[in-house]
Amino acid sequence: MENKWVIAIHGGAENQSKEELSETKQAAYEQGLENALMAGWHILKNGGNALDAVEAAVNSMENNPLFNAGKGGSLTSAHTTEFDAAIMDGKTMQAGAVAGVQHVKNPITLARAVMEQSKHVMLVGPGAEEFARDHHLELKADAYFLTDEKEKSLKEAKKEASVTGHDTVGAVALDMHGNLAAATSTGGLVNQLPGRVGDSPIIGSGVYANNDVVAVSCTGDGEGIMRSNVAHEVYALMKYKGLPLKEAAKEAMTIYRDRIEGDRNFIAVDPTGNVEFSFETSLMFRACKRNDEPTYLALWREEEDSWEKEE
Ligand code: ASP
């Protein structure tokens, strides 16, 4: 079989109408997705590994104020930015995660450092920040993470006493050596309580990768995704029920729906290079590129049909 490499990314999923998202903003999202996708794809094309590719793609979105991760991270009710991120290597099944960390420019890189340079899987809060400092990761002052848009969102959320979220970022990849990896990074929810942690850094909830089966990165209602262990559920349905990715994805979207509310959305790639974009919102910022084939990039649900499904 011909070697395949593929990367898929998401920049979050949400319920918006086309009228609510200006054309300029749509174009900016498309450019942001394209930049992130290509950052990861070039690594894969040059024979690099899936782990480097997902980190590079996520870094790109963390540095883009449009996305709710790194620079564009949402504000908590206390007007702070707190980041959650996790990365998993499907080859070794090693994983690294950080939660409630502040000031770190690229939380996914910190998660990877935790995986590779500590004896732990997850570090939180000030301990995670200290680890970043000790390992010479780039730190930024509070002002770096503040954008007018995020201030506005917090003000609106406070007025409505709501807690909302979207635009978490993530990437999954298969490299030409057959390795899978997944990464997810988020600023959490607008107006969330300080200290709140979502699904994104929880291995098996917001992220999971195993070379034999699948790599998954989620976005959506963290409290629901956490309880339904969406990423691991996709894995388990494929592994133990023998379902192909597409069917496992469908079932993971609906399982325990009667008891667990909230939108579940995710991207996944299997060892043969099948990619699935599963979402129940009106839009998911998403893109994918396999081998030298043309890029697939889409925002709206209606564009779903233009993505070729399993082979
Ligand atoms: N899942 C993220 C969280 O709960 C938010 C999102 O993906 O929109 O923190």
Boltz pocket constraint, residues with backbone or C-beta under 6 A from the ligand:
constraints:
  - pocket:
      binder: B
      contacts: [[A, 12], [A, 13], [A, 165], [A, 166], [A, 167], [A, 168], [A, 186], [A, 187], [A, 188], [A, 189], [A, 197], [A, 198], [A, 199], [A, 200], [A, 218], [A, 219], [A, 220], [A, 221], [A, 222], [A, 223]]
      max_distance: 6.0
